[in-house]
Amino acid sequence: MTRPALARAAAILCGNPDFQRFLAYRYPAPWGQSGDLPAHKRAASVIYTVCRIQSRRELDTNAEARRRYDRLVGLPYSSWRAAKSGGSPICGASVRVAERPF
């Protein structure tokens, strides 16, 4: 089985209520700025703002956008999920979850 493209994975995550809660917690200002949109579109809007992109497709074509997504969204979300479940996102490694973005 092949790994889906990052843009597709991000689109799928945007429909996940757990991911939406993470984005609302981690990025309250961008989340609040798109308050009239449905939650999945608010999640996409936060990704656009945080990663400084116009479309999720850029996550597949722009290396800097991919790095920003990994650093600001993907890895923190993995850590947040692991902390919620009491586990670790990476093979027993201990990860501290920041309360707010850098």
Backbone hydrogen bonds, N-H to C=O, Kabsch-Sander energy under -0.5 kcal/mol:
donor,donor_aa,acceptor,acceptor_aa,energy
9,A,5,A,-2.6
10,A,6,L,-3.0
11,A,7,A,-2.1
12,I,8,R,-2.4
13,L,9,A,-2.6
14,C,10,A,-2.0
15,G,11,A,-0.6
15,G,12,I,-1.2
16,N,13,L,-2.3
20,Q,16,N,-2.3
21,R,17,P,-2.3
22,F,18,D,-2.1
23,L,19,F,-2.6
24,A,20,Q,-2.4
25,Y,21,R,-2.1
26,R,22,F,-3.3
27,Y,23,L,-2.7
31,W,27,Y,-2.1
32,G,28,P,-2.5
33,Q,29,A,-1.8
34,S,30,P,-0.7
34,S,31,W,-0.8
35,G,32,G,-1.3
37,L,34,S,-1.7
41,K,38,P,-0.8
42,R,38,P,-2.3
43,A,39,A,-2.4
44,A,40,H,-1.6
45,S,41,K,-2.3
46,V,42,R,-2.3
47,I,43,A,-2.1
48,Y,44,A,-2.5
49,T,45,S,-2.3
50,V,46,V,-3.1
51,C,47,I,-2.6
52,R,48,Y,-0.8
53,I,48,Y,-2.1
58,E,55,S,-1.6
59,L,56,R,-2.2
60,D,57,R,-1.8
61,T,57,R,-0.9
62,N,58,E,-2.8
63,A,61,T,-0.6
66,R,62,N,-2.2
67,R,63,A,-2.2
68,R,64,E,-2.6
69,Y,65,A,-2.6
70,D,66,R,-2.7
71,R,67,R,-2.8
72,L,68,R,-3.1
73,V,69,Y,-2.5
74,G,69,Y,-2.7
75,L,70,D,-2.8
77,Y,73,V,-2.4
78,S,74,G,-2.2
79,S,75,L,-2.4
80,W,76,P,-2.7
81,R,77,Y,-2.7
82,A,78,S,-2.2
83,A,79,S,-2.6
84,K,80,W,-2.1
85,S,81,R,-1.8
86,G,82,A,-0.9
87,G,82,A,-1.7
93,A,90,I,-3.8
95,V,93,A,-0.5
98,A,96,R,-0.5
